[in-house]
């Protein structure tokens, strides 16, 4: 799964790296600990085929949902079955997106303890990761005062050899050569799309142990991704599954 990530770039940097035609006027500030239901940048195709950046809420709300609470449970979609699931099927056909991130987090059990140590996974050579994502626009039921809400989810696949000691799933990381095809709204056939959803090469990832500060979404600063010595956790370095509250 993918339950936390960081983005440390600006819209202008994304424009250079991902060929954006437009993006929000508001500045894109560095985030070190993005949690579900918070907003993050995505890249999607415009009707003319160009790319735009947008800020969407993490946790996909299907267009048919009666309320927005389902989004907190749909932060990830399994690549193997995404084309079949009612919550994701329409978005998989027409509303695919890229989720640019600087790195993401996973937690590993500490031997002999119920505690878990956080690890930060970042690109070894590239400037960022581009996760395979889906986006959706949800309109509140009749009479609700809230505006339409745009949300996204991140696709996951089997873990590669580097991630497997931490978790059996990992985000789908798309290489730059696959970005155009993934965003192409005219590409509908699941059999043509699924080959893109394989695990990234293990050697493309760098994994470092980090402290427990990232466990709470209330913390969002450079300390969340600062490497620490990888030793059994004691005292302030206790680590649990992340608190998404």
N, C-alpha and C positions, 0 to 999 in steps of 0.2 A: 504494500500500500504506500501511499504518500500522504502524510498528514501535516507536514510542515515544510516550508522552503524559504529561500531568501531571493531577493532581487536587488542588485547593487548598481544598476545602470540608469541612464537617463533616456528620455524619449529620443534625443538626438543621436545617442549611441545606438539605440535600436533602429533608428532610421538608416544609419550607416551599415549595420550588420544584417538587417532584415528587409531593407529596401521599402520602408514605409512611405506611403504617399501622404498620410495624415495621421494625427494623434491628438489627444485632448490638450487643451490649452494649459491646464493645470500641470505644474511641475511634477515629474515622477521622482519622488525621493527614495533614498535607500531604505529597504526593509530587510531586517535580519531574521525575522521570525513571523512569517505570514501563516496564519491559522485559518481553519475552515470558517466560513461565513464572513470573512474579511475580503476586501477587494484587492485584486491584483491585475497586472497588465496581461492582455492577450493580444495576439496578432491574428487577424482574420481577413478574408477576401471581400472586397467590395464588388458590387454588381458588374463593374467593368473589368474585373480581374486584378486590379491593383490591391495593395495591402494597406490596411489601416490598423492603428493601435487603439485599444479601448480598455477602460477599467471596468471589470466585471466582478461580481461577487462569487466567491468560491463555494460551490455546492449547487449542482444543477437542479433547477426546478422545472419539471416537465410542463409543457404548455397546458396539459389537461389537469394539473394539480389544483385541488380546491383551496389550498393555502400553502404558504411558503416554507412551512416547517420541514417538509420532506428534503429540502436542499441540504440540510446538515448531515443527512445520511447518504447523500449521493456526491461525495467529494471525489470519488474514484469510480471508474468503470472498467471491468475486466475486458481486455482486448479480445479474448477468445469468444465472448458471447455478446459483446456490445451491440452488434447488428441485429440481435434477436430480442433484446430487452425493451419492453414498451417505454421505459423512461428515457432510453437513449436512441432508439431506432431512428426516429425522424432526424435528430441532430446528426447522427452518424452519416445519414444520406446527404444532408444539405448544409449543415452548420458545423463543420470541423474548424478548429483553430489551433494555433501554436501558443503554448504557454512558456514564455521566456523566463528562465530562472538562472541565478548564479550558483545555486547549490540546493541540496535538500537534506533532510535529516532522517535517520533511522535509529532505532534503539535496540540494544543487544543485552540479553540477560547476563547478569554477573554470576559466575559459578558460585553455588552454595548460598545464594541470596535471592530474595524476591525482587531486588532492585534491578534496574536496567540502566545501562550507560548509553548516553546519546552520542551519535556519530554524525559528522557532517560530510556529505559526499559532493565533490565539486569536479569540474572538468579538469583533466590533466593538461590538455593542450589548448582547447577552444576557449573563447571568451565567455561563453554561456551555454547552457542547455536549452533546447527547445523541446518541451514535452508535447506529446500528442494530446490535444484536448478537444472537447465539444462545447458548444455554447448554445444557449436557448434563451428566448424572450418569453416571459410569463406575464400575462395580464391578470390582475386581481379580479375576483368575481364581481358581478354587477353590484354597484352600490358601494364598493370599497373605495375609500378616498386615495389609496396609495397609487403611485404611478407604475407603469410597466417596469419590470425588473429583469435585467440581463445577468445571467449566471453561467458558470462553466464547471466542467469536471475534467479530471486528469485520467488518462488511460493508463492501466498497469498491465504488466506481463510477468512471465516467470523471471525470477532473479537470475542474474549471471553469477559466475563463480566468485566475483568480488563481493556482491551484495548478499549472497546466500547465507553466510555466517550471521548476518544481521536479520534477514527476513526472507521469506520465500517468494515475495513479490517485489517489483520495482516499477517506477514510472517508465513509460515508453519514451525513449529519447530518440528523436528524429534527427538524422544528420542533415546538413544543409541541402544535400542533393535531393532529399525527399520532401522538402518544404513545399515546393510548388505543387507537386502531385497531391499532397495531403490537403492543401487548401483549395484544390480545384473542385468547384461545385458540380461540374459536369461528370466527375468520376463517381459513379454510384455503386458499381459492382463490388460486393464484399470480398469476392475472391481476388480482385485486383488490388484492394486496399490492405487486406490482412497481412500480406508479406512485409509491409512496412513496420509492423507492430512487433518485431522481434526484440529480444534483449540487446542492449548496447554492448559492445565489446568490453570485457572486464578491464583491459589495459587502458581504456579511455578515462577511467575514473580514479580519483584520488580520495581516500577515506581517512579522516582524522577523528580521533576522540575529542569531544568537547565537554564542557562542564554542564551542570544541571540547570543553569540559568534559562536555557531554551525550553525547559519543560513547561513553563508558564507563558501563555501568550501576552501576559502583562509586561514581559520583558522583550524589548525590541531594540537592541544596541549591538555594537561590535563584539561585546563579550560573548554573545550567543554562538559565534562561530570561531572563537579563539581556541586553538588547540590546547589540550592539557595532556599531561603524562597519562598514558593508558595503564592504570593500575587499579586494583580493587577499590571500590568506592567506600569512602568513610566520611563522616562529618558532613561538611557543606557540599561534598561532591556526590551525595546520594542522588540516584537517578530513577525515576519512575516513568511509566508511559506518560506521554504528554497530556497536559490538562488543557482541553480545548475550550474551557469556559471563559 
